[in-house]
Amino acid sequence: MDQSASIWLVLLLAAVLANLPFLNERLFAVGPQRQPKSFGWRLLELLLYTVLVVGVGRALEARAGQAVPQGWQFYAVMACVFLTLAFPGFVWRYLRRGGRVGA
């Protein structure tokens, strides 16, 4: 996989996983269904998906042979980007639908 494809893969994975906690009621998309899933569970999922995306990105970077140590600034920016990508799912769940289950 070339470097450009790796970048697009990580961006697409981040966009999908950032919205996943807000689009379903299952824990981590495969666990037991919770009605309604609390906001705390959604934040925990978002945090763990962020770690997963960073891990995939780091693995692809190491596979390309360019692994560079990152400082705290990288992880702060990555968290902000992930929260930005999660905004459409948040709006759909809490603002558009009003947080109602089954609506």
C-alpha positions in Angstrom: 0.0 0.0 0.0 1.5 3.3 -1.0 1.7 6.3 1.4 -1.2 8.1 -0.2 -3.6 5.2 0.2 -2.5 4.7 3.8 -3.4 8.3 4.6 -6.8 8.0 3.0 -7.4 4.7 4.9 -6.6 6.4 8.2 -8.8 9.4 7.4 -11.7 7.2 6.3 -11.4 5.0 9.4 -11.3 8.0 11.6 -14.4 9.5 10.1 -16.4 6.3 10.4 -15.2 5.4 13.9 -15.7 9.0 15.2 -19.4 8.8 14.3 -20.0 5.2 15.2 -20.8 5.8 19.0 -23.5 8.2 18.0 -25.2 6.1 15.3 -26.0 2.9 17.2 -27.0 1.7 20.7 -24.6 -1.3 20.9 -21.5 -1.1 23.0 -18.5 -0.9 20.6 -20.8 -1.7 17.7 -20.9 -5.4 18.5 -21.7 -5.7 22.2 -25.0 -5.9 23.9 -27.7 -3.4 23.0 -28.4 -0.7 25.6 -31.5 1.4 25.5 -30.6 4.2 25.7 -26.8 4.2 25.8 -25.6 6.9 28.1 -23.4 9.8 27.0 -20.6 8.4 29.2 -20.5 5.1 27.2 -20.4 7.1 24.0 -17.4 9.2 25.3 -15.6 6.0 26.3 -16.2 4.5 22.9 -14.9 7.7 21.3 -11.8 7.6 23.3 -11.0 3.9 22.6 -11.7 4.5 18.8 -9.3 7.4 18.9 -6.6 5.1 20.4 -7.5 2.5 17.7 -7.1 5.0 14.8 -3.8 6.3 16.2 -2.6 2.7 16.5 -3.5 1.9 12.9 -1.9 5.1 11.8 1.3 4.3 13.7 1.4 0.7 12.3 1.0 1.9 8.8 3.7 4.5 9.4 6.1 1.9 10.8 5.3 -0.4 7.8 6.3 2.4 5.5 9.6 2.6 7.4 9.1 6.2 8.5 8.2 5.8 12.2 8.9 9.0 14.0 8.4 9.5 17.7 5.5 11.9 18.5 5.2 14.4 21.3 2.1 15.3 23.2 1.2 18.0 20.6 0.5 15.3 18.0 -1.9 13.4 20.4 -3.7 16.7 21.4 -4.2 17.6 17.7 -5.4 14.0 16.9 -7.9 14.2 19.7 -9.2 17.6 18.4 -9.4 16.2 14.8 -11.3 13.1 16.1 -13.8 15.3 18.0 -14.3 17.5 14.9 -15.0 14.4 12.8 -17.5 13.2 15.5 -19.5 16.4 15.3 -22.0 15.2 12.6 -22.9 12.1 14.6 -23.2 14.2 17.8 -25.5 16.7 16.0 -27.6 13.9 14.6 -28.0 12.1 18.0 -28.5 15.0 20.4 -29.5 18.1 18.4 -31.4 16.9 15.4 -33.2 14.0 17.1 -33.2 15.6 20.5 -31.7 12.6 22.2 -34.9 10.6 21.9 -34.6 6.9 21.6 -36.7 5.4 18.8 -37.4 8.7 17.1 
